[in-house]
């Protein structure tokens, strides 16, 4: 029998209206939004359903919103296909989605995970505001070409590779000047640059000031060994030791997301059935660029 993996989206997948259809189909998911309102101190459902987009796109709102909406979609899947949920062998999440994956795998409770995500989002937003920066996606270039672009663009300002998403899709992150220069060089090299609408340079040393706050809140909540393997963004392997998990979640904020390598790890483990649990179809699209033959179904708001 082929193995099954659940994938959870990260920041950037959010959109106004997400979660509404899931809640209509699965009223039990309301408890997640009720708990979120208590923990966060604001009406998350209202922001998810009605926006405005400018509010939802803020890091301190979008991260808890995606966490809750993805787990609401999981609740709906549990209602409709409990045998599929029980059958899942592996899980992974893109950046913020790694917390959702850890919650699904039983490593952290929904409530504690949301408390951590709240602090993570606030700390990353604060770090971005303290050091104006941005991100730019490079399409159609090979990794070695993007590395050359990054090195050359560093003359304009600090710049790093932040996300290895799939073949021909790599994200650069850093100073606004460095990203602008990188966009020019990407185009010159025959690629397509896409500036990203984000608060700042995620997954780079620019986020260093967020690490202490994240580490403190992670140390304040219990973490258990996951019941199924959770593939880490940082090194594309699964970790069982709770202390290792805490450490790697802190490192994730300032180190590149190795999503392509994570997916190839799952493929090597025999996974042929993937399910994207949560808003959007970003991860399905990335997976198709890695291996077009693989099946990935979406569960949640598209």
Short mmCIF file of the C-alpha atoms (twelve columns), coordinates in Angstrom:
data_MODEL
# 
_entry.id   MODEL 
# 
loop_
_atom_site.group_PDB 
_atom_site.id 
_atom_site.type_symbol 
_atom_site.label_atom_id 
_atom_site.label_alt_id 
_atom_site.label_comp_id 
_atom_site.label_asym_id 
_atom_site.label_seq_id 
_atom_site.Cartn_x 
_atom_site.Cartn_y 
_atom_site.Cartn_z 
_atom_site.pdbx_PDB_model_num 
ATOM 1   C CA . UNK A 1   0.000   0.000  0.000   1 
ATOM 2   C CA . UNK A 2   1.307   3.456  -0.896  1 
ATOM 3   C CA . UNK A 3   2.058   5.915  1.892   1 
ATOM 4   C CA . UNK A 4   -0.019  9.028  2.560   1 
ATOM 5   C CA . UNK A 5   1.209   12.486 3.604   1 
ATOM 6   C CA . UNK A 6   -0.727  15.540 4.774   1 
ATOM 7   C CA . UNK A 7   0.740   18.939 3.843   1 
ATOM 8   C CA . UNK A 8   -0.168  22.230 5.534   1 
ATOM 9   C CA . UNK A 9   0.194   25.659 3.872   1 
ATOM 10  C CA . UNK A 10  2.225   28.601 5.108   1 
ATOM 11  C CA . UNK A 11  1.971   32.363 4.994   1 
ATOM 12  C CA . UNK A 12  0.947   33.647 1.592   1 
ATOM 13  C CA . UNK A 13  -1.887  31.137 1.153   1 
ATOM 14  C CA . UNK A 14  -4.353  33.314 3.065   1 
ATOM 15  C CA . UNK A 15  -7.292  35.058 1.378   1 
ATOM 16  C CA . UNK A 16  -10.394 36.860 2.584   1 
ATOM 17  C CA . UNK A 17  -13.240 34.384 2.928   1 
ATOM 18  C CA . UNK A 18  -11.100 31.410 3.903   1 
ATOM 19  C CA . UNK A 19  -12.607 29.094 6.466   1 
ATOM 20  C CA . UNK A 20  -16.206 30.079 5.796   1 
ATOM 21  C CA . UNK A 21  -17.159 27.129 3.571   1 
ATOM 22  C CA . UNK A 22  -15.331 24.710 5.882   1 
ATOM 23  C CA . UNK A 23  -17.329 25.960 8.849   1 
ATOM 24  C CA . UNK A 24  -20.580 25.639 6.894   1 
ATOM 25  C CA . UNK A 25  -19.775 22.017 6.105   1 
ATOM 26  C CA . UNK A 26  -18.324 21.186 9.516   1 
ATOM 27  C CA . UNK A 27  -19.998 23.068 12.393  1 
ATOM 28  C CA . UNK A 28  -17.728 21.233 14.860  1 
ATOM 29  C CA . UNK A 29  -14.864 23.404 13.619  1 
ATOM 30  C CA . UNK A 30  -16.507 26.368 15.359  1 
ATOM 31  C CA . UNK A 31  -14.833 25.282 18.588  1 
ATOM 32  C CA . UNK A 32  -11.455 26.089 17.052  1 
ATOM 33  C CA . UNK A 33  -12.504 29.639 16.196  1 
ATOM 34  C CA . UNK A 34  -14.072 30.063 19.657  1 
ATOM 35  C CA . UNK A 35  -10.833 28.934 21.324  1 
ATOM 36  C CA . UNK A 36  -8.836  31.205 19.026  1 
ATOM 37  C CA . UNK A 37  -10.909 34.225 20.030  1 
ATOM 38  C CA . UNK A 38  -10.201 33.454 23.683  1 
ATOM 39  C CA . UNK A 39  -6.450  32.927 23.180  1 
ATOM 40  C CA . UNK A 40  -5.786  35.709 20.670  1 
ATOM 41  C CA . UNK A 41  -8.060  38.357 22.156  1 
ATOM 42  C CA . UNK A 42  -9.724  39.235 18.841  1 
ATOM 43  C CA . UNK A 43  -12.331 37.740 16.506  1 
ATOM 44  C CA . UNK A 44  -10.198 35.672 14.134  1 
ATOM 45  C CA . UNK A 45  -13.201 34.276 12.255  1 
ATOM 46  C CA . UNK A 46  -14.367 37.777 11.380  1 
ATOM 47  C CA . UNK A 47  -10.951 38.684 9.938   1 
ATOM 48  C CA . UNK A 48  -10.728 35.402 7.983   1 
ATOM 49  C CA . UNK A 49  -14.240 35.660 6.583   1 
ATOM 50  C CA . UNK A 50  -14.570 39.412 5.996   1 
ATOM 51  C CA . UNK A 51  -11.069 40.893 6.013   1 
ATOM 52  C CA . UNK A 52  -10.045 43.456 5.043   1 
ATOM 53  C CA . UNK A 53  -7.151  41.908 3.119   1 
ATOM 54  C CA . UNK A 54  -4.725  44.512 4.498   1 
ATOM 55  C CA . UNK A 55  -5.442  43.222 8.007   1 
ATOM 56  C CA . UNK A 56  -5.426  39.519 7.144   1 
ATOM 57  C CA . UNK A 57  -2.109  39.879 5.298   1 
ATOM 58  C CA . UNK A 58  -0.353  41.272 8.383   1 
ATOM 59  C CA . UNK A 59  1.950   38.601 9.786   1 
ATOM 60  C CA . UNK A 60  0.486   38.753 13.293  1 
ATOM 61  C CA . UNK A 61  -2.964  37.948 11.840  1 
ATOM 62  C CA . UNK A 62  -2.183  35.732 8.854   1 
ATOM 63  C CA . UNK A 63  -0.117  33.198 10.803  1 
ATOM 64  C CA . UNK A 64  -2.748  32.315 13.442  1 
ATOM 65  C CA . UNK A 65  -5.441  32.543 10.737  1 
ATOM 66  C CA . UNK A 66  -3.748  29.913 8.566   1 
ATOM 67  C CA . UNK A 67  -3.045  27.698 11.571  1 
ATOM 68  C CA . UNK A 68  -6.685  27.721 12.682  1 
ATOM 69  C CA . UNK A 69  -8.213  27.481 9.186   1 
ATOM 70  C CA . UNK A 70  -5.956  24.555 8.271   1 
ATOM 71  C CA . UNK A 71  -6.911  22.660 11.411  1 
ATOM 72  C CA . UNK A 72  -10.566 23.469 10.730  1 
ATOM 73  C CA . UNK A 73  -10.130 21.848 7.294   1 
ATOM 74  C CA . UNK A 74  -8.560  18.860 9.044   1 
ATOM 75  C CA . UNK A 75  -11.599 18.698 11.346  1 
ATOM 76  C CA . UNK A 76  -13.810 18.593 8.243   1 
ATOM 77  C CA . UNK A 77  -11.721 15.778 6.762   1 
ATOM 78  C CA . UNK A 78  -11.948 13.883 10.046  1 
ATOM 79  C CA . UNK A 79  -15.728 14.252 9.850   1 
ATOM 80  C CA . UNK A 80  -15.988 13.140 6.217   1 
ATOM 81  C CA . UNK A 81  -13.153 10.584 5.918   1 
ATOM 82  C CA . UNK A 82  -11.910 9.450  9.346   1 
ATOM 83  C CA . UNK A 83  -10.286 6.384  7.800   1 
ATOM 84  C CA . UNK A 84  -8.080  8.591  5.612   1 
ATOM 85  C CA . UNK A 85  -6.935  10.663 8.588   1 
ATOM 86  C CA . UNK A 86  -6.084  7.463  10.478  1 
ATOM 87  C CA . UNK A 87  -4.176  6.175  7.449   1 
ATOM 88  C CA . UNK A 88  -1.831  9.203  7.173   1 
ATOM 89  C CA . UNK A 89  1.824   8.139  7.520   1 
ATOM 90  C CA . UNK A 90  3.749   11.428 7.275   1 
ATOM 91  C CA . UNK A 91  3.154   15.157 7.520   1 
ATOM 92  C CA . UNK A 92  4.897   18.442 6.747   1 
ATOM 93  C CA . UNK A 93  4.052   22.120 6.623   1 
ATOM 94  C CA . UNK A 94  5.552   25.068 4.784   1 
ATOM 95  C CA . UNK A 95  7.143   27.431 7.324   1 
ATOM 96  C CA . UNK A 96  4.208   28.390 9.573   1 
ATOM 97  C CA . UNK A 97  2.516   25.176 8.401   1 
ATOM 98  C CA . UNK A 98  5.086   23.134 10.302  1 
ATOM 99  C CA . UNK A 99  3.282   24.118 13.519  1 
ATOM 100 C CA . UNK A 100 -0.002  22.850 12.050  1 
ATOM 101 C CA . UNK A 101 1.730   19.593 11.103  1 
ATOM 102 C CA . UNK A 102 3.130   19.210 14.622  1 
ATOM 103 C CA . UNK A 103 -0.336  19.763 16.074  1 
ATOM 104 C CA . UNK A 104 -1.828  17.131 13.755  1 
ATOM 105 C CA . UNK A 105 0.966   14.728 14.735  1 
ATOM 106 C CA . UNK A 106 0.155   15.168 18.430  1 
ATOM 107 C CA . UNK A 107 3.418   16.901 19.312  1 
ATOM 108 C CA . UNK A 108 1.682   20.046 20.556  1 
ATOM 109 C CA . UNK A 109 -1.907  20.825 21.543  1 
ATOM 110 C CA . UNK A 110 -4.082  23.100 19.427  1 
ATOM 111 C CA . UNK A 111 -4.176  25.719 22.172  1 
ATOM 112 C CA . UNK A 112 -0.449  25.685 22.910  1 
ATOM 113 C CA . UNK A 113 0.359   25.701 19.200  1 
ATOM 114 C CA . UNK A 114 -1.818  28.770 18.719  1 
ATOM 115 C CA . UNK A 115 -0.141  30.544 21.641  1 
ATOM 116 C CA . UNK A 116 3.247   29.903 20.035  1 
ATOM 117 C CA . UNK A 117 2.048   30.968 16.586  1 
ATOM 118 C CA . UNK A 118 0.624   34.180 18.059  1 
ATOM 119 C CA . UNK A 119 4.007   35.115 19.519  1 
ATOM 120 C CA . UNK A 120 5.816   33.998 16.352  1 
ATOM 121 C CA . UNK A 121 3.663   36.194 14.144  1 
ATOM 122 C CA . UNK A 122 3.967   39.217 16.423  1 
ATOM 123 C CA . UNK A 123 7.741   38.788 16.781  1 
ATOM 124 C CA . UNK A 124 8.306   38.402 13.042  1 
ATOM 125 C CA . UNK A 125 6.113   41.421 12.298  1 
ATOM 126 C CA . UNK A 126 8.101   43.484 14.817  1 
ATOM 127 C CA . UNK A 127 11.413  42.329 13.325  1 
ATOM 128 C CA . UNK A 128 10.197  43.285 9.858   1 
ATOM 129 C CA . UNK A 129 9.122   46.743 11.011  1 
ATOM 130 C CA . UNK A 130 12.478  47.286 12.718  1 
ATOM 131 C CA . UNK A 131 14.441  46.545 9.529   1 
ATOM 132 C CA . UNK A 132 12.591  47.413 6.301   1 
ATOM 133 C CA . UNK A 133 13.146  44.510 3.933   1 
ATOM 134 C CA . UNK A 134 11.395  42.337 1.372   1 
ATOM 135 C CA . UNK A 135 11.391  39.120 -0.655  1 
ATOM 136 C CA . UNK A 136 11.446  38.341 -4.370  1 
ATOM 137 C CA . UNK A 137 10.647  35.041 -6.055  1 
ATOM 138 C CA . UNK A 138 12.834  33.809 -8.901  1 
ATOM 139 C CA . UNK A 139 11.062  31.688 -11.521 1 
ATOM 140 C CA . UNK A 140 12.619  29.645 -14.357 1 
ATOM 141 C CA . UNK A 141 16.223  29.738 -13.113 1 
ATOM 142 C CA . UNK A 142 18.264  26.844 -11.740 1 
ATOM 143 C CA . UNK A 143 19.491  26.905 -8.134  1 
ATOM 144 C CA . UNK A 144 23.067  27.626 -9.186  1 
ATOM 145 C CA . UNK A 145 21.904  30.590 -11.277 1 
ATOM 146 C CA . UNK A 146 19.918  31.964 -8.349  1 
ATOM 147 C CA . UNK A 147 22.973  31.556 -6.115  1 
ATOM 148 C CA . UNK A 148 24.995  33.650 -8.580  1 
ATOM 149 C CA . UNK A 149 22.252  36.283 -8.673  1 
ATOM 150 C CA . UNK A 150 22.174  36.387 -4.884  1 
ATOM 151 C CA . UNK A 151 25.933  36.817 -4.629  1 
ATOM 152 C CA . UNK A 152 25.998  39.601 -7.208  1 
ATOM 153 C CA . UNK A 153 22.973  41.424 -5.766  1 
ATOM 154 C CA . UNK A 154 24.574  41.513 -2.311  1 
ATOM 155 C CA . UNK A 155 26.620  44.475 -3.578  1 
ATOM 156 C CA . UNK A 156 23.385  46.493 -3.350  1 
ATOM 157 C CA . UNK A 157 22.426  45.266 0.105   1 
ATOM 158 C CA . UNK A 158 22.175  42.187 2.370   1 
ATOM 159 C CA . UNK A 159 20.443  39.271 0.616   1 
ATOM 160 C CA . UNK A 160 19.960  35.551 1.198   1 
ATOM 161 C CA . UNK A 161 18.194  32.580 -0.363  1 
ATOM 162 C CA . UNK A 162 15.142  32.028 1.849   1 
ATOM 163 C CA . UNK A 163 13.033  29.311 0.176   1 
ATOM 164 C CA . UNK A 164 13.920  26.385 -2.062  1 
ATOM 165 C CA . UNK A 165 10.355  25.621 -3.146  1 
ATOM 166 C CA . UNK A 166 10.574  23.495 -6.284  1 
ATOM 167 C CA . UNK A 167 12.616  23.331 -9.507  1 
ATOM 168 C CA . UNK A 168 12.628  26.800 -11.027 1 
ATOM 169 C CA . UNK A 169 11.075  28.502 -8.006  1 
ATOM 170 C CA . UNK A 170 13.453  29.947 -5.417  1 
ATOM 171 C CA . UNK A 171 12.852  32.912 -3.129  1 
ATOM 172 C CA . UNK A 172 15.427  35.565 -2.228  1 
ATOM 173 C CA . UNK A 173 15.005  37.600 0.927   1 
ATOM 174 C CA . UNK A 174 16.786  40.606 2.400   1 
ATOM 175 C CA . UNK A 175 17.166  44.350 2.089   1 
ATOM 176 C CA . UNK A 176 14.870  46.190 -0.292  1 
ATOM 177 C CA . UNK A 177 17.891  47.351 -2.293  1 
ATOM 178 C CA . UNK A 178 19.243  43.809 -2.540  1 
ATOM 179 C CA . UNK A 179 15.860  42.433 -3.651  1 
ATOM 180 C CA . UNK A 180 15.463  45.183 -6.276  1 
ATOM 181 C CA . UNK A 181 18.896  44.443 -7.704  1 
ATOM 182 C CA . UNK A 182 18.181  40.714 -7.641  1 
ATOM 183 C CA . UNK A 183 14.994  41.275 -9.646  1 
ATOM 184 C CA . UNK A 184 17.026  43.034 -12.338 1 
ATOM 185 C CA . UNK A 185 19.617  40.249 -12.439 1 
ATOM 186 C CA . UNK A 186 16.971  37.509 -12.536 1 
ATOM 187 C CA . UNK A 187 15.426  39.129 -15.601 1 
ATOM 188 C CA . UNK A 188 18.820  39.539 -17.252 1 
ATOM 189 C CA . UNK A 189 19.524  35.840 -16.684 1 
ATOM 190 C CA . UNK A 190 16.296  34.883 -18.443 1 
ATOM 191 C CA . UNK A 191 14.178  34.314 -15.366 1 
ATOM 192 C CA . UNK A 192 11.022  35.936 -14.102 1 
ATOM 193 C CA . UNK A 193 11.206  37.942 -10.855 1 
ATOM 194 C CA . UNK A 194 8.060   38.306 -8.731  1 
ATOM 195 C CA . UNK A 195 8.240   40.724 -5.778  1 
ATOM 196 C CA . UNK A 196 6.311   39.233 -2.850  1 
ATOM 197 C CA . UNK A 197 3.817   41.149 -0.719  1 
ATOM 198 C CA . UNK A 198 5.281   40.324 2.681   1 
ATOM 199 C CA . UNK A 199 6.144   42.322 5.772   1 
ATOM 200 C CA . UNK A 200 9.865   41.628 5.603   1 
ATOM 201 C CA . UNK A 201 12.784  39.301 4.954   1 
ATOM 202 C CA . UNK A 202 11.559  36.047 6.473   1 
ATOM 203 C CA . UNK A 203 13.944  33.104 6.917   1 
ATOM 204 C CA . UNK A 204 17.041  35.320 7.059   1 
ATOM 205 C CA . UNK A 205 19.225  36.771 9.841   1 
ATOM 206 C CA . UNK A 206 17.053  39.917 9.638   1 
ATOM 207 C CA . UNK A 207 14.532  37.931 11.729  1 
ATOM 208 C CA . UNK A 208 17.113  37.285 14.471  1 
ATOM 209 C CA . UNK A 209 15.345  39.573 16.959  1 
ATOM 210 C CA . UNK A 210 12.278  37.299 16.813  1 
ATOM 211 C CA . UNK A 211 14.223  34.235 17.953  1 
ATOM 212 C CA . UNK A 212 14.451  35.035 21.672  1 
ATOM 213 C CA . UNK A 213 10.686  35.639 21.961  1 
ATOM 214 C CA . UNK A 214 9.904   32.486 20.029  1 
ATOM 215 C CA . UNK A 215 12.349  30.418 22.062  1 
ATOM 216 C CA . UNK A 216 10.816  31.683 25.322  1 
ATOM 217 C CA . UNK A 217 7.269   30.740 24.362  1 
ATOM 218 C CA . UNK A 218 8.361   27.364 22.956  1 
ATOM 219 C CA . UNK A 219 10.068  26.603 26.263  1 
ATOM 220 C CA . UNK A 220 6.851   27.435 28.099  1 
ATOM 221 C CA . UNK A 221 4.673   24.809 26.382  1 
ATOM 222 C CA . UNK A 222 4.910   21.007 26.487  1 
ATOM 223 C CA . UNK A 223 6.018   19.233 23.307  1 
ATOM 224 C CA . UNK A 224 5.748   15.454 22.867  1 
ATOM 225 C CA . UNK A 225 7.385   13.125 20.348  1 
ATOM 226 C CA . UNK A 226 5.195   13.205 17.214  1 
ATOM 227 C CA . UNK A 227 3.088   10.064 16.634  1 
ATOM 228 C CA . UNK A 228 3.995   10.178 12.914  1 
ATOM 229 C CA . UNK A 229 7.088   11.715 11.271  1 
ATOM 230 C CA . UNK A 230 6.972   15.489 10.744  1 
ATOM 231 C CA . UNK A 231 9.451   16.561 8.070   1 
ATOM 232 C CA . UNK A 232 11.324  19.695 9.167   1 
ATOM 233 C CA . UNK A 233 11.705  22.709 6.877   1 
ATOM 234 C CA . UNK A 234 15.275  23.337 8.008   1 
ATOM 235 C CA . UNK A 235 16.887  19.992 7.192   1 
ATOM 236 C CA . UNK A 236 14.165  17.938 5.449   1 
ATOM 237 C CA . UNK A 237 14.250  15.148 8.052   1 
ATOM 238 C CA . UNK A 238 11.911  14.131 10.866  1 
ATOM 239 C CA . UNK A 239 12.768  14.733 14.526  1 
ATOM 240 C CA . UNK A 240 11.425  12.882 17.558  1 
ATOM 241 C CA . UNK A 241 13.210  14.607 20.455  1 
ATOM 242 C CA . UNK A 242 11.062  17.496 21.788  1 
ATOM 243 C CA . UNK A 243 14.168  19.560 22.554  1 
ATOM 244 C CA . UNK A 244 15.390  19.132 18.985  1 
ATOM 245 C CA . UNK A 245 11.975  20.188 17.736  1 
ATOM 246 C CA . UNK A 246 12.074  23.361 19.855  1 
ATOM 247 C CA . UNK A 247 15.553  24.204 18.615  1 
ATOM 248 C CA . UNK A 248 14.730  23.601 14.965  1 
ATOM 249 C CA . UNK A 249 11.556  25.713 15.127  1 
ATOM 250 C CA . UNK A 250 13.628  28.654 16.334  1 
ATOM 251 C CA . UNK A 251 16.243  28.084 13.625  1 
ATOM 252 C CA . UNK A 252 13.493  27.930 11.001  1 
ATOM 253 C CA . UNK A 253 12.836  31.677 11.407  1 
ATOM 254 C CA . UNK A 254 16.341  32.616 10.255  1 
ATOM 255 C CA . UNK A 255 17.268  29.724 7.940   1 
ATOM 256 C CA . UNK A 256 16.046  28.732 4.462   1 
ATOM 257 C CA . UNK A 257 12.928  26.622 3.973   1 
ATOM 258 C CA . UNK A 258 13.976  23.465 2.113   1 
ATOM 259 C CA . UNK A 259 10.556  22.527 0.799   1 
ATOM 260 C CA . UNK A 260 11.707  20.711 -2.337  1 
ATOM 261 C CA . UNK A 261 14.101  18.575 -0.292  1 
ATOM 262 C CA . UNK A 262 11.297  17.901 2.213   1 
ATOM 263 C CA . UNK A 263 9.007   16.648 -0.550  1 
ATOM 264 C CA . UNK A 264 11.768  14.495 -2.015  1 
ATOM 265 C CA . UNK A 265 12.280  12.972 1.451   1 
ATOM 266 C CA . UNK A 266 8.605   11.999 1.519   1 
ATOM 267 C CA . UNK A 267 8.797   10.582 -2.009  1 
ATOM 268 C CA . UNK A 268 11.828  8.519  -0.971  1 
ATOM 269 C CA . UNK A 269 9.751   7.149  1.921   1 
ATOM 270 C CA . UNK A 270 7.211   5.826  -0.574  1 
ATOM 271 C CA . UNK A 271 4.582   8.568  -0.344  1 
ATOM 272 C CA . UNK A 272 2.457   8.685  -3.484  1 
ATOM 273 C CA . UNK A 273 -0.741  10.213 -2.082  1 
ATOM 274 C CA . UNK A 274 -0.557  13.818 -0.869  1 
ATOM 275 C CA . UNK A 275 -3.309  15.961 0.635   1 
ATOM 276 C CA . UNK A 276 -3.014  19.721 1.032   1 
ATOM 277 C CA . UNK A 277 -5.019  20.549 4.153   1 
ATOM 278 C CA . UNK A 278 -6.024  24.207 4.429   1 
ATOM 279 C CA . UNK A 279 -6.593  27.321 2.337   1 
ATOM 280 C CA . UNK A 280 -5.439  27.488 -1.279  1 
ATOM 281 C CA . UNK A 281 -3.562  25.155 -3.621  1 
ATOM 282 C CA . UNK A 282 -0.023  26.527 -3.366  1 
ATOM 283 C CA . UNK A 283 1.546   23.281 -2.160  1 
ATOM 284 C CA . UNK A 284 -0.239  21.231 -4.816  1 
ATOM 285 C CA . UNK A 285 1.277   23.465 -7.478  1 
ATOM 286 C CA . UNK A 286 4.773   23.154 -6.017  1 
ATOM 287 C CA . UNK A 287 4.480   19.380 -5.789  1 
ATOM 288 C CA . UNK A 288 3.479   19.117 -9.438  1 
ATOM 289 C CA . UNK A 289 6.684   20.978 -10.351 1 
ATOM 290 C CA . UNK A 290 8.691   18.421 -8.375  1 
ATOM 291 C CA . UNK A 291 6.965   15.332 -9.816  1 
ATOM 292 C CA . UNK A 292 3.992   15.758 -12.149 1 
ATOM 293 C CA . UNK A 293 2.922   12.135 -11.686 1 
ATOM 294 C CA . UNK A 294 2.178   12.538 -7.980  1 
ATOM 295 C CA . UNK A 295 -1.410  12.906 -6.834  1 
ATOM 296 C CA . UNK A 296 -2.206  15.799 -4.494  1 
ATOM 297 C CA . UNK A 297 -5.767  16.562 -3.439  1 
ATOM 298 C CA . UNK A 298 -6.902  19.777 -1.773  1 
ATOM 299 C CA . UNK A 299 -8.968  19.782 1.414   1 
ATOM 300 C CA . UNK A 300 -10.372 23.140 2.486   1 
ATOM 301 C CA . UNK A 301 -11.066 26.490 0.861   1 
ATOM 302 C CA . UNK A 302 -9.615  26.938 -2.612  1 
# 
